[in-house]
Amino acid sequence: MSDDVLIDVSRETMALLKQLRTLVEKWNKSINLISKSTVPDMWNRHIIDSAQIFYARKKSFKKWLDMGSGAGFPGLVVAILAQDKNINGEIVLVESDRRKCAFLSTVKRELNLKISIINNRIEVCNKQNADVVSARALADLASLLELSFNHASDNASLIFAKGKSWQEELVAAQKAWNFSWEAVTSITDSKSVVLKIGELSRAK
C-alpha cells in the first residue's frame, strides 16, 4: 500500500506524517511505543489505521479526546490531519505513562502541533466534555464505553478501532449500555472495523 492511499493531504502534511513515523522509530529503540514487529509496516498498521479514525468523524468538532494515546495513534495523526483540514477544535491526548508523555511532548514541539497532553489515568481526569472520543488498542468495548461516559458531551461520537472479536464485544457491551452503532470495515485489516458509537446511555 503506497503512502498516498487514503490520506489526501498537502505535501507539507505528508511530510509531517513521515516525520512522525521517523520519531516513533527513533524513540521505539529505547521505550516500547509500538510492537517491534509492526515497525516495518508502521505506515499501514498505525498511521493509515489512525487516519481512518479521523475520517470516520463528523465534519468538524469542538473537542477531540484520545484516551490512552501511547505512541500517539490515533491522537497525533488526528492533530496533523485536523491541521491539514483547517479544523481548529481542541485535541486532548491522555496517557498515564510518563515516558510516553515525554515522547508525545517531543512530537508536539518538533511538529508544532496544537494539542494538550494529560499525563494521568483517564479514570481520574477532570471531565473533558468532548464531542469526539477515540481509542485504539486500549480496552474491550464495554470498558471503553465506561471510560468515555464521564468525558463525552451530549450527542458525542465515540470512534474505536476494534479487532476480529468486535462483534462479541458489542454483544457484551449492550448488556450494560444503550447506544447506536455503525461498523466500517478497516482498510488495513478486513477482519477489523472502525466502530462508531452514538447516543450512549446506561441500560436500565
Phi, psi and omega per residue, in radians:
M1 nan 2.173 -3.069
S2 -1.356 2.849 -3.051
D3 -1.103 -0.415 -3.059
D4 -1.611 0.023 3.106
V5 -1.158 2.322 3.107
L6 1.292 -0.772 -2.984
I7 -1.530 1.712 3.116
D8 -1.656 1.578 -3.025
V9 -2.397 3.002 3.107
S10 -1.227 2.872 3.093
R11 -1.061 -0.654 -3.140
E12 -1.148 -0.706 3.123
T13 -1.191 -0.706 3.082
M14 -1.042 -0.658 3.109
A15 -1.123 -0.662 3.106
L16 -1.141 -0.728 3.122
L17 -1.104 -0.679 3.120
K18 -1.246 -0.573 3.068
Q19 -1.172 -0.671 3.056
L20 -1.038 -0.803 3.123
R21 -1.001 -0.751 3.140
T22 -1.110 -0.729 3.139
L23 -1.156 -0.691 3.090
V24 -1.085 -0.790 3.124
E25 -1.016 -0.751 -3.113
K26 -1.146 -0.865 -3.084
W27 -1.271 -0.475 -3.087
N28 -1.169 -0.280 3.106
K29 -1.261 -0.402 -3.103
S30 -1.990 -0.500 3.041
I31 -2.293 2.650 -3.030
N32 -1.447 1.486 3.114
L33 -1.415 -0.863 3.107
I34 -2.358 2.800 3.100
S35 -1.039 2.324 -3.121
K36 -1.024 -0.503 -3.121
S37 -1.195 -0.354 -3.113
T38 -1.680 -0.089 -3.107
V39 -1.032 -0.804 -3.124
P40 -1.072 -0.472 -3.113
D41 -1.979 0.558 -3.065
M42 -1.035 -0.616 -3.100
W43 -1.010 -0.838 -3.133
N44 -1.373 -0.836 -2.996
R45 -1.199 -0.517 -3.036
H46 -2.138 -0.816 -3.062
I47 -1.345 -0.894 3.078
I48 -1.092 -0.717 3.138
D49 -1.056 -0.669 3.098
S50 -1.275 -0.659 -3.134
A51 -1.047 -0.681 -3.120
Q52 -1.193 -0.414 3.012
I53 -1.188 -0.744 3.089
F54 -1.054 -0.798 -3.079
Y55 -1.268 -0.217 3.113
A56 -1.425 -0.130 -3.074
R57 -1.297 3.009 2.903
K58 -1.223 2.988 -2.991
K59 -1.006 -0.648 -3.115
S60 -2.441 3.063 3.105
F61 -2.751 2.687 3.080
K62 -1.608 -0.651 3.140
K63 -2.603 2.217 3.118
W64 -1.961 2.175 3.102
L65 -1.916 2.129 3.074
D66 -1.876 2.024 -3.049
M67 -1.616 2.351 3.122
G68 1.072 0.964 -2.944
S69 -1.124 -0.537 3.087
G70 1.016 -2.003 -3.141
A71 -1.446 0.097 3.128
G72 1.607 0.300 3.081
F73 -1.908 1.962 0.202
P74 -1.692 -0.075 -2.935
G75 -0.907 -0.832 -3.132
L76 -1.189 -0.664 3.104
V77 -1.147 -0.717 3.073
V78 -1.002 -0.793 -3.127
A79 -1.090 -0.735 3.141
I80 -1.142 -0.775 -3.101
L81 -1.271 -0.597 3.085
A82 -1.110 -0.702 3.098
Q83 -1.093 -0.716 3.128
D84 -1.096 -0.628 -3.089
K85 -1.625 0.156 3.126
N86 1.014 0.658 3.038
I87 -1.658 2.113 -3.008
N88 -1.761 0.243 3.122
G89 -1.092 2.675 3.122
E90 -1.251 2.430 3.116
I91 -2.144 2.127 -3.070
V92 -2.078 2.208 3.101
L93 -1.901 2.194 3.126
V94 -1.944 2.189 -3.119
E95 -2.569 2.264 -3.075
S96 -1.467 -0.380 -3.093
D97 -1.421 2.099 -3.069
R98 -1.075 -0.695 -3.121
R99 -1.182 -0.665 3.099
K100 -1.191 -0.589 3.060
C101 -1.149 -0.600 3.066
A102 -1.092 -0.709 3.076
F103 -1.100 -0.843 -3.136
L104 -1.025 -0.701 3.124
S105 -1.150 -0.642 3.100
T106 -1.124 -0.786 3.119
V107 -1.119 -0.732 3.101
K108 -0.964 -0.789 -3.106
R109 -1.235 -0.845 -3.032
E110 -1.251 -0.530 3.135
L111 -1.756 0.010 3.102
N112 0.955 0.916 -3.097
L113 -1.632 2.532 3.111
K114 -1.632 1.481 3.136
I115 -2.385 2.763 2.981
S116 -1.952 2.462 -3.123
I117 -2.110 2.186 3.109
I118 -1.957 2.054 3.125
N119 -1.598 1.517 -3.096
N120 -2.921 2.957 3.026
R121 -1.409 2.427 -3.088
I122 -1.045 -0.513 -3.106
E123 -1.100 -0.469 -3.054
V124 -1.974 0.116 3.102
C125 -1.243 2.650 3.004
N126 -1.071 2.610 -3.136
K127 -0.971 2.241 -3.041
Q128 -1.650 -0.411 3.131
N129 0.919 0.880 -3.090
A130 -1.562 2.513 3.093
D131 -1.641 -0.141 2.924
V132 -2.345 2.305 3.078
V133 -2.194 2.288 -3.140
S134 -2.244 2.779 3.037
A135 -2.830 2.652 -3.117
R136 -2.526 2.163 3.113
A137 0.955 0.797 -3.100
L138 -1.937 -0.834 -3.060
A139 -2.879 3.024 3.060
D140 -1.223 2.873 -3.008
L141 -1.058 -0.779 3.138
A142 -1.005 -0.728 3.115
S143 -1.171 -0.696 3.117
L144 -1.094 -0.681 3.123
L145 -1.160 -0.693 3.094
E146 -1.083 -0.787 3.136
L147 -1.142 -0.681 -3.083
S148 -1.265 -0.567 -2.950
F149 -0.974 -0.715 -3.100
N150 -1.319 -0.262 -3.028
H151 -2.012 -0.093 -3.089
A152 -1.605 2.423 3.048
S153 -1.340 3.002 3.037
D154 -1.058 2.406 3.129
N155 1.116 0.455 3.110
A156 -1.227 2.699 3.007
S157 -1.792 2.264 3.075
L158 -1.895 2.208 -3.044
I159 -2.203 2.012 -3.054
F160 -2.214 2.403 2.976
A161 -1.453 2.223 -3.079
K162 -2.292 2.522 -3.106
G163 -1.536 -2.820 -2.981
K164 -1.130 -0.308 3.140
S165 -1.599 0.268 -3.006
W166 -1.050 -0.599 -3.109
Q167 -1.190 -0.704 3.079
E168 -1.116 -0.701 3.112
E169 -1.125 -0.652 3.131
L170 -1.085 -0.834 3.135
V171 -1.058 -0.761 -3.139
A172 -1.116 -0.724 -3.109
A173 -1.168 -0.558 -3.103
Q174 -1.212 -0.207 3.083
K175 -1.278 -0.463 -3.078
A176 -1.993 -0.257 -3.019
W177 -2.338 2.593 2.933
N178 -1.830 2.365 3.138
F179 -2.943 2.761 2.951
S180 -1.621 2.707 -3.121
W181 -2.652 2.692 3.031
E182 -2.477 2.297 3.114
A183 -1.911 2.153 3.111
V184 -1.933 2.160 -3.109
T185 -1.028 2.282 3.132
S186 -1.150 2.435 3.098
I187 -1.416 -0.164 3.132
T188 -1.741 -0.243 -3.131
D189 -2.776 1.962 -3.042
S190 -1.121 -0.297 3.117
K191 -1.583 -0.107 -3.112
S192 -1.884 2.890 -3.130
V193 -2.436 2.792 2.834
V194 -1.737 2.038 -3.052
L195 -1.754 2.111 -3.139
K196 -1.856 2.106 -3.063
I197 -1.998 2.432 3.065
G198 -2.492 3.019 3.056
E199 0.920 0.840 -3.057
L200 -1.381 2.285 3.012
S201 -2.665 2.769 3.125
R202 -1.281 2.431 3.065
A203 -1.232 2.473 -3.125
K204 -1.519 nan nan
